[in-house]
Amino acid sequence: MEKFFIRGGHPLKGTVYVSGAKNAAVALVAATILCDEPCTLENVPAISDITKCLDILKSMGAVVKMEREGVIYIDTSTITTTKVPYKLAETMRASSYFLGTLLGRFHEAFVPMPGGCYLGDRPIDQHLKAFKALGATDEVVRGANYVKADKLVGNQIYFDFVTVGATMNAIFAAVKAKGQTIIENAAKEPHIVDVANFLNSMGADIRGAGTDVIKIRGVEYLHGTTYATIPDQIEAGTYMVAAAATKGDVVVANVIPKHLESITAKLRKCGVNVEENDESVHVWVDSPLMNTTVKTQPHPGFPTDMQPQFSTLLTMAQGTSKVTEEIFNNRFRYVAELRKMGADVSVEGGKVAIIQGVPTLKGAPVQATDLRAGAALVIAGLAADGLTEIDNIHYIERGYECIDVKLRELGADIQRVIVPDNENVVLSS
């Protein structure tokens, strides 16, 4: 078992380079199934979710080669089965993307119910609605989703609410369908655009990605390509908030500043200085943090994946802040851990957090409850007085490449410690 031990109180200073986007990369790996030739993905983050996605491809017969750091060669022409293994699917939400890509290419897919962080009920009814509109049938067989179609034909798809996963799967299933598909009320996140650009680079005909109406004209063949993943918007935002929480001075490099606009706007509301450059943002603090209100919304609104990190920052801001979670109904589980560190946070109805700022957080033993909650606790530990011990760091490693290494390069006192089961580690003060 591995843990992070963080001794807080060190302002972060320097430059940190952001890796490829987790939410884009997992979809890009699944999308290679639609390609009729080998392709190469660049700027792929070294995180556990990517490892699992690649393991799924290999389990189905694909050829996967790591050419160099961050560069992966994938040939899915050798796939021999459309079944995704239970043990791999149940560990991450992104396994649902294999439904759309396998259906789009082979006209059938057998994918166990997706897993990942528990953030509340996340049904796939809108995914199945899209598949049905294109001519597929679905049933649950031995705890797995089985979708099948004699042929896929373009159609009009309207989502009942904005959903990233279903938008992605609708694109995957429609890319090779006969005729035109129109997706309405589509999600507009940067990784939707990135996947559409990737598929278009292989010869797909997708227009409107990044708007709420996406039009796809099906093609018969997709050729090989080399494509680089966009920078990770959420990783960048996490380091921006960490810089603010520690009253540091950090340049967050290899980013697309436009993707960070909602995060930048809220940081400025709190009194944080943010200077945007072509491919970086400079974040520093020279005055007390101020309270604000936050409401998570689909892109271009404030991202739900930044809510725990930003809420942690607000525990150190003057006055009372209000955070409303509109995307997931179980995203405040980390609040109990922050309270162990002296945070003054109350949650009303599971959707609203009222945060009263405190002068400082205190180090304590805590445990990550999900990926972004884990990142929030890292930020809390960096800003707190004393030693913070974070358990369940495997959640954090689902979405952050070498987070401890990058933070140490910014001056943080963070150690990764291997702890034998049922044993405690005491670090000297």
C-alpha positions, 0 to 999 in steps of 0.5 A: 500500500502506498501513501503520500506524506505531505509536510505543508507550509511551503509556497509552490514556486517555479514552472510545472508542465501539464500532461495530456488530458486524461478525459481525452486520452481514454476516449482516444485509445478507445477510438483507435478501434474504429481505425482500419489501419495502425495509428500513433497517439502522442502526449499520452499521460502515464496514468493508471486509467490509460494503462487499463484502456490499453490492457483492454485493447490487448485483451481483445487482440490489438497490438500496442507498443510504447514507442517512447515516453508518451507515444503509443503505437496501436493496431486494432486490425488484429482484434478477434473479440468484441468482449471487454473483460469484467475485471478491466471494465469495472475499474473505470468509467471510460470502459463505456466508450468501448460500447460505441467504438466496438459497435461502430466497427464490428456492429456488436459489443459486450462491455460489463457495467463501467466502474470508476470513482463513485460520484453518484448514479451515472446511468447509461440510458442516454448512450443506449438511446443513441445506439437505438436511434442508429439501429442497435438493440441492447440487453443486459447479459450476465451483468454486461451491456450487450449491444448489436446491430445488423447495420447502423443507419444515421439518424437524429439523436436528441439527448434529454440532458447534456452528457459527455459520455453519451455524446462521445459514444454517439459519435463513435457509433455514427462515424461509420453508419450509413448516411447522416447523424445529427446529435442535438443537445450535445456536450461541448467539452474540449475532449469532445472536440479533441476526439472529433479532430482525431477521427477527422484526421483519419478521414471521418466527417464530423462537424460542429464538435464544441457546439450543441449540434454535431453533424456526422456523415458516415464513412466506410474507411478510416486510415491511420494517423498520428495525433497528439492529445490536448493538454489536461484542463483539470490537471492544469486547474489543479496546479493553479489552485495549489499555487493559490492555496500555498500563496505561491508563484507558479507558471503552469505550462503546456496548456490551452488558456481558453480551456481554463477560462472558467477556472481563471475567472473564479480564481480572480474572484478570490483575489488570485493573480492569473496572467494568461500567455500563449501556452501557459498561465502564471498564477501568484498570490499577494493578498488574502484569499476572498470568498466567492460562489461556485456552481458546477455546470457543463462546459463552458461552465465551471467543471465538476472535476475542479469542484473539490480542489476549488472548495478546498481553496475556499476553506482558506478564504476570508468569509463564507463561500457557497459551492453548488454541485449540479452534475453529480449527486455524491461529490462531497464525500471528501468534506468529512476528510477536510473537517479532520484538517480543521475545515469548516464546511457543511453540506446541505441536501447533498448538493450545496456546501457552505464553507466558512474560511479558517485561518489555517488547516492542520495536517491529519491522516486522511483518505482519498475517496475518489480521483478529484477528492484525492487531488483536493486533499493533496492541495489541503496538505500542501497548505496545512500546518504539519504533516498530512498522510493521504491514503488510497492514492491509487485514486489520484494516480488514475488521473495525475501523472507523477503528481508527487514528482511535479510538486517536489520540483515546485518546492513541495515536501511530499513523499510517496511511502510504501506502507506494509498492511496494518502498519503505521509509518511515523515521519520525524518532525 
